Amino acid sequence: MAVILFSALTLALAVFALAQRRLLWGVIGVGAHSLALAGVYLFLAAPDVALTQAAIGFGLVTFIYLLALRRTGRLTVVAVETPPLLHQDGQQVVGLEWEILARLGRQLHRDIEVLWVTRAEIPRLLCSGEADIGAGGYLPRAEEQVLLSRPLVPTRIVTVRCGSGPLGAVDGDRGQDRLPPDGIAYEDHQQLVAAVRTGEIGGAVADLLHVRHWVLADEIQPIQTTDEEETAFRFAVAPSEGDLRQALDTLIAELEASGQLAKWLERYVG
């Protein structure tokens, strides 16, 4: 009878461990499952096997727990390289958003890891739990199921015409919502501006920050610019990280109140 009860408990604990979304509860479930399984072997008159099972099980739990501690000591940021907000400068990441992220990491005692991805990948990586924060000139879209920080930098979406032909936008970016039916989506802003420059398309729908950068770098010569909508750059946060979003919003509010955010805006954006 005891063997049957312990076997049922072992099965229930295995299901419990596999069903947990939070890693800590999963680790606890694995440890309890190992202990229950050792009990089964003990009642089957196999004490040597029971001791071995318990030792292996608790060793595995310790290993997983150490990995969990290492993971929770890091914030994973997936971002689009967007000067002057967030970009690579040699071996360092710099920019206005980096100043905020670095300060957030210090407050939370967590290291910041930045992974450069395309704009279209950011919501998926956040919703799957593979990343904590999305950054790099992030402009929210209505259908994306992510948490959003307070506004960082005001901007607007504009349509810039440089010639005849269809318009283009970055795949997944806010500008894509304003494309006409014959519009073309590109993987990133570099591909988009290259298509405008070579005449592959007649213009682009993008945020004013990128358009200003292209004009100052003499990459495009606009013949017409049309304002589409006012918006603002923000951070995106994984849906499961409500506490992290709150910490980020609190930090941004403190930076606004102290005037530090305005100083960084002047320094990086001008």
C-alpha positions in Angstrom: 0.0 0.0 0.0 2.8 2.4 0.9 4.5 1.7 -2.4 1.3 2.6 -4.3 0.9 5.8 -2.4 4.5 6.8 -2.9 4.2 5.9 -6.6 1.1 8.1 -7.0 2.9 10.9 -5.1 5.9 10.6 -7.4 3.7 10.9 -10.5 1.8 13.9 -9.1 5.1 15.7 -8.2 6.5 15.1 -11.7 3.4 16.7 -13.2 3.6 19.5 -10.7 7.3 20.2 -11.6 6.7 20.2 -15.3 3.6 22.5 -15.1 5.3 25.3 -13.2 6.0 28.6 -15.0 8.2 29.9 -12.2 11.6 28.3 -12.1 11.8 28.2 -8.3 8.6 26.2 -7.9 9.9 23.8 -10.7 13.1 23.3 -8.8 11.2 22.6 -5.6 9.0 20.1 -7.5 12.0 18.2 -8.9 13.5 17.9 -5.4 10.3 16.6 -3.9 9.9 14.2 -6.8 13.4 12.8 -6.2 12.7 12.3 -2.5 9.4 10.6 -3.2 11.0 8.3 -5.7 13.7 7.4 -3.2 10.9 6.5 -0.8 9.5 4.1 -3.5 12.8 2.3 -3.7 13.1 2.2 0.0 9.7 0.4 0.4 10.7 -2.0 -2.3 13.6 -3.1 -0.1 16.3 -1.4 -2.2 17.9 1.0 0.2 21.1 1.3 -1.9 19.1 2.4 -4.9 17.1 4.8 -2.7 20.2 6.5 -1.4 21.6 6.8 -4.9 18.4 8.2 -6.3 18.2 10.8 -3.4 21.9 11.8 -4.0 21.5 12.2 -7.7 18.2 14.0 -7.3 19.4 16.6 -4.9 22.6 17.1 -6.9 20.4 17.9 -9.9 18.3 20.3 -7.9 21.4 22.1 -6.6 22.7 22.4 -10.2 19.4 23.8 -11.5 19.2 26.2 -8.6 22.7 27.5 -9.3 21.7 28.1 -12.9 18.6 29.9 -11.8 20.6 32.2 -9.6 22.9 32.9 -12.5 19.9 33.7 -14.8 18.2 36.0 -12.3 21.4 37.9 -11.9 21.1 39.2 -15.5 18.7 41.4 -17.5 18.5 40.4 -21.1 17.8 43.3 -23.4 16.9 42.7 -27.1 17.3 45.8 -29.1 17.7 47.4 -32.5 20.9 49.4 -32.9 19.6 53.0 -33.0 22.1 55.9 -32.7 22.0 58.0 -30.5 19.5 56.1 -28.3 21.3 52.7 -28.1 24.2 51.5 -30.3 27.6 49.7 -30.3 30.7 51.9 -30.0 33.7 49.6 -30.2 33.4 47.1 -27.3 30.9 49.3 -25.4 27.2 49.9 -25.7 26.3 53.6 -25.5 23.4 56.0 -25.9 20.6 57.6 -24.0 18.8 54.3 -23.4 22.0 52.7 -22.2 22.4 55.3 -19.5 18.9 54.4 -18.2 19.5 50.6 -18.5 22.9 50.8 -16.8 21.4 52.7 -13.9 18.5 50.2 -13.7 21.0 47.3 -13.6 22.9 48.9 -10.7 19.7 49.5 -8.7 18.5 45.9 -9.2 22.0 44.4 -8.8 21.8 42.7 -12.2 24.1 42.7 -15.2 22.8 44.0 -18.5 23.2 41.8 -21.6 22.3 43.5 -24.9 21.4 41.3 -27.9 21.1 43.0 -31.3 18.0 41.7 -33.2 15.6 43.0 -35.8 12.5 45.0 -34.8 10.1 42.2 -35.8 11.8 39.8 -33.4 11.4 41.8 -30.2 7.8 41.1 -29.2 8.3 37.3 -29.8 11.4 37.2 -27.6 9.7 39.1 -24.8 6.5 37.1 -24.9 8.5 33.8 -24.9 10.5 34.8 -21.8 13.8 34.7 -23.7 14.3 38.4 -23.0 13.3 40.9 -20.3 13.4 44.3 -22.1 13.0 45.5 -25.6 14.9 48.7 -26.6 16.5 50.7 -29.3 14.0 53.3 -30.5 11.0 51.0 -29.7 7.7 52.4 -30.9 4.7 50.4 -29.7 2.1 48.8 -31.9 -1.5 48.1 -30.8 -1.3 44.3 -31.5 1.8 43.6 -29.6 1.2 42.0 -26.2 4.0 43.5 -24.3 4.3 45.9 -21.3 5.4 49.5 -22.0 7.4 51.9 -20.0 6.7 55.6 -19.6 7.5 57.6 -22.7 11.2 58.4 -23.1 11.7 60.6 -26.2 8.8 62.2 -28.1 8.9 61.8 -31.8 6.5 61.4 -34.8 6.0 59.1 -37.7 6.6 60.9 -41.0 6.3 59.9 -44.7 9.3 61.2 -46.6 9.2 61.2 -50.4 12.4 61.3 -52.4 11.0 60.2 -55.8 8.4 58.1 -57.5 7.6 54.5 -56.6 6.2 52.6 -53.7 6.9 53.5 -50.1 8.9 51.3 -47.6 9.1 50.8 -43.9 10.9 48.5 -41.4 9.2 45.2 -40.8 7.5 45.3 -37.4 8.0 49.0 -36.9 5.3 51.6 -36.3 5.8 53.0 -39.7 4.6 49.7 -41.3 1.1 50.5 -40.1 1.1 53.6 -42.4 2.2 51.8 -45.5 -0.2 51.7 -48.5 -1.1 48.3 -50.0 1.8 48.4 -52.4 4.3 49.3 -49.7 7.4 47.1 -49.0 8.7 46.0 -45.6 12.5 45.8 -45.0 14.3 44.0 -42.3 16.0 47.1 -40.8 16.6 50.8 -41.3 19.8 50.2 -43.1 18.1 48.2 -45.8 15.3 50.7 -45.9 17.4 53.8 -46.5 19.6 51.9 -49.0 16.4 51.1 -51.0 15.5 54.8 -51.0 19.0 55.9 -51.9 19.2 53.5 -54.9 15.7 54.4 -56.2 14.3 50.9 -55.5 11.4 52.7 -53.6 10.3 56.3 -53.8 10.3 57.0 -50.1 9.9 55.7 -46.5 7.6 55.8 -43.6 9.7 56.1 -40.5 10.2 58.0 -37.2 11.6 61.5 -37.3 14.8 60.6 -35.5 15.9 58.2 -38.3 14.8 60.6 -41.0 16.8 63.4 -39.5 19.9 61.1 -39.3 19.5 60.2 -42.9 19.2 63.8 -44.0 22.2 65.0 -42.0 24.3 62.1 -43.3 23.2 63.1 -46.8 21.8 59.6 -47.5 18.5 61.0 -48.8 17.3 64.2 -50.4 13.6 64.6 -49.4 11.3 66.4 -51.8 8.2 66.1 -49.6 7.7 65.2 -45.9 4.3 64.5 -44.4 3.6 64.2 -40.7 1.5 61.1 -39.9 1.2 60.8 -36.1 2.8 61.9 -32.8 4.3 59.2 -30.7 7.2 58.5 -28.3 10.0 56.0 -27.9 9.6 53.6 -25.0 11.0 50.5 -23.5 9.1 47.3 -24.0 9.0 44.8 -21.1 8.1 41.1 -21.1 4.5 40.5 -20.1 5.5 38.4 -17.1 7.8 41.1 -15.7 5.3 43.5 -14.1 7.7 44.3 -11.2 10.5 45.1 -13.7 8.2 47.5 -15.6 7.3 49.2 -12.3 11.0 49.5 -11.4 11.7 51.0 -14.8 8.9 53.5 -14.6 9.9 54.6 -11.1 13.5 55.1 -12.3 12.4 57.1 -15.4 10.1 59.3 -13.2 13.0 60.0 -10.8 15.3 60.9 -13.7 12.6 63.3 -15.1 12.0 64.9 -11.7 15.8 65.4 -11.1 16.4 66.9 -14.5 18.9 64.1 -15.4 16.8 62.8 -18.2 16.6 66.3 -19.8 20.4 66.5 -19.6 20.8 63.2 -21.3 18.3 64.2 -24.0 20.3 67.3 -24.7 23.6 65.4 -24.7 22.5 62.5 -27.0 19.6 63.8 -29.1 20.2 67.6 -29.0 
